[in-house]
């Protein structure tokens, strides 16, 4: 489960109140990583107990009685550990995006080899999709059911091609 790590990364980017953090998830982070307001508040409580985050005293926050959370060194170490030790498959693209956010927030975390592995896995999947396309959809006329199946396969092909193009753009940023 990576929701606590998504929250830690967001707090590394900017210490926030639970409310502000939930709004950031609704507006930006939520486009690739979902967390409800209840999950965020529950995880913040757990992270305070674990010593990963602390409530900081802020005059503006004190006036509104909001708690502002910041990541402690142990939480920063937990993000680094999670990035290093969480293995991903080709369907874990959003988790890799989360790892990239961690890399941007706390410095190079050695994601180059993982990106290269994901590129290889996604290229292999694209090759399989292309073989299926050639084998099953090369006839000059297709039934309606075959056309629908082919449309689904084309969505997979386009998704793989787009991700591989994006990964090629990211490679130099990770030094690979």
C-alpha positions as CSV (number, residue, x, y, z in Angstrom):
1,X,0.0,0.0,0.0
2,X,1.6,3.3,-1.1
3,X,-0.9,5.9,0.2
4,X,1.2,6.7,3.2
5,X,4.2,7.2,0.9
6,X,2.2,9.4,-1.4
7,X,1.3,11.5,1.6
8,X,4.9,11.7,2.8
9,X,6.1,12.7,-0.6
10,X,3.5,15.4,-0.8
11,X,4.5,16.7,2.6
12,X,8.2,16.6,1.5
13,X,7.2,18.9,-1.3
14,X,5.4,21.2,1.0
15,X,4.4,20.9,4.7
16,X,0.6,21.1,4.9
17,X,-2.4,20.9,7.0
18,X,-4.6,17.8,6.5
19,X,-7.1,20.0,4.8
20,X,-4.6,21.5,2.4
21,X,-3.1,18.1,1.7
22,X,-6.5,16.7,0.9
23,X,-7.1,19.6,-1.5
24,X,-3.8,18.9,-3.2
25,X,-4.8,15.3,-3.7
26,X,-8.1,16.4,-5.1
27,X,-6.5,18.9,-7.5
28,X,-3.2,17.5,-8.6
29,X,-1.8,14.4,-7.0
30,X,-5.2,12.7,-7.4
31,X,-4.9,12.6,-11.1
32,X,-2.5,9.7,-10.7
33,X,-2.8,8.7,-7.0
34,X,-6.2,8.5,-5.3
35,X,-6.7,9.1,-1.5
36,X,-9.9,10.1,0.2
37,X,-9.9,12.8,2.9
38,X,-10.6,10.1,5.5
39,X,-7.6,8.1,4.3
40,X,-5.4,11.1,4.4
41,X,-6.4,12.1,8.0
42,X,-6.1,8.4,9.2
43,X,-2.7,8.1,7.6
44,X,-1.5,11.4,9.1
45,X,-2.4,10.1,12.6
46,X,-0.5,6.9,12.0
47,X,2.5,8.7,10.6
48,X,2.6,11.0,13.7
49,X,2.5,7.9,15.9
50,X,5.3,6.2,13.8
51,X,7.5,9.3,14.1
52,X,7.5,9.9,10.4
53,X,5.8,13.3,10.6
54,X,5.3,16.0,13.2
55,X,2.9,18.8,13.8
56,X,4.7,22.1,13.5
57,X,3.7,25.2,15.3
58,X,2.7,27.9,12.9
59,X,1.2,31.2,14.0
60,X,-1.2,31.3,11.0
61,X,-2.2,27.7,11.6
62,X,-2.6,28.3,15.3
63,X,-5.1,31.1,14.7
64,X,-7.2,28.7,12.6
65,X,-6.5,25.7,14.9
66,X,-5.2,23.7,11.9
67,X,-2.4,21.3,12.3
68,X,0.5,21.6,9.8
69,X,2.4,18.4,9.2
70,X,6.1,18.2,8.2
71,X,8.2,15.1,7.5
72,X,10.8,14.2,10.0
73,X,14.2,12.5,9.1
74,X,12.7,9.1,9.8
75,X,9.9,9.8,7.4
76,X,12.4,10.9,4.7
77,X,14.3,7.7,5.3
78,X,11.1,5.7,4.9
79,X,10.4,7.3,1.6
80,X,13.9,6.4,0.4
81,X,13.5,2.8,1.7
82,X,10.2,2.5,-0.1
83,X,11.5,3.8,-3.4
84,X,14.5,1.4,-3.2
85,X,12.6,-1.7,-2.0
86,X,9.2,-1.5,-3.8
87,X,9.4,-3.6,-6.9
88,X,7.1,-2.7,-9.8
89,X,5.6,-4.5,-12.7
90,X,4.5,-3.0,-16.1
91,X,1.0,-2.2,-14.7
92,X,2.5,-0.1,-11.8
93,X,3.0,3.1,-13.8
94,X,1.3,5.3,-11.2
95,X,3.5,3.9,-8.5
96,X,6.6,4.7,-10.6
97,X,5.2,8.3,-11.0
98,X,5.0,8.5,-7.3
99,X,8.6,7.3,-7.0
100,X,9.6,10.0,-9.5
101,X,7.9,12.6,-7.3
102,X,10.0,11.3,-4.4
103,X,13.1,11.6,-6.5
104,X,12.2,15.2,-7.3
105,X,11.5,16.0,-3.7
106,X,14.6,14.5,-2.0
107,X,17.2,14.0,-4.7
108,X,18.3,11.2,-6.9
109,X,17.1,7.9,-5.7
110,X,18.6,5.6,-8.3
111,X,15.5,5.0,-10.4
112,X,17.4,4.6,-13.7
113,X,17.7,0.8,-13.6
114,X,14.1,0.4,-12.6
115,X,13.0,2.6,-15.5
116,X,15.1,0.5,-17.9
117,X,13.5,-2.7,-16.6
118,X,10.0,-1.2,-17.0
119,X,10.9,-0.1,-20.5
120,X,11.9,-3.7,-21.3
121,X,8.7,-5.1,-19.8
122,X,6.5,-2.7,-21.6
123,X,8.3,-3.2,-24.9
124,X,7.8,-6.9,-24.5
125,X,4.1,-6.4,-23.9
126,X,3.8,-4.1,-26.9
127,X,5.5,-6.8,-29.0
128,X,2.9,-9.4,-27.9
129,X,0.1,-7.0,-28.7
130,X,1.6,-6.5,-32.2
131,X,1.8,-10.2,-32.7
132,X,-1.8,-10.6,-31.7
133,X,-2.7,-7.8,-34.0
134,X,-1.0,-9.5,-36.9
135,X,-2.3,-12.9,-36.1
136,X,-5.9,-12.1,-35.3
137,X,-6.8,-8.9,-37.1
138,X,-5.1,-9.0,-40.5
139,X,-8.1,-10.2,-42.4
140,X,-9.5,-7.6,-44.9
141,X,-13.0,-7.7,-43.3
142,X,-13.8,-8.3,-39.6
143,X,-17.0,-9.1,-37.9
144,X,-18.4,-6.4,-35.5
145,X,-17.2,-8.5,-32.5
146,X,-13.7,-8.7,-34.0
147,X,-13.8,-4.9,-34.7
148,X,-14.6,-4.3,-31.0
149,X,-11.9,-6.7,-29.9
150,X,-9.4,-5.0,-32.2
151,X,-10.4,-1.5,-30.9
152,X,-9.6,-2.8,-27.4
153,X,-6.2,-4.2,-28.6
154,X,-5.5,-0.8,-30.3
155,X,-6.1,1.0,-27.0
156,X,-3.5,-1.3,-25.4
157,X,-1.1,-0.7,-28.2
158,X,-1.5,3.1,-28.1
159,X,-1.1,3.0,-24.3
160,X,2.2,1.1,-24.5
161,X,3.5,3.3,-27.3
162,X,2.7,6.5,-25.4
163,X,4.2,5.2,-22.2
164,X,7.4,4.1,-24.0
165,X,7.7,7.5,-25.6
166,X,7.3,9.2,-22.2
167,X,9.9,6.8,-20.6
168,X,12.3,7.6,-23.4
169,X,12.0,11.3,-22.5
170,X,12.5,10.5,-18.7
171,X,15.7,8.4,-19.3
172,X,18.1,11.3,-19.5
173,X,16.6,12.8,-16.4
174,X,17.6,9.7,-14.5
175,X,21.0,9.4,-16.1
176,X,20.3,6.3,-18.2
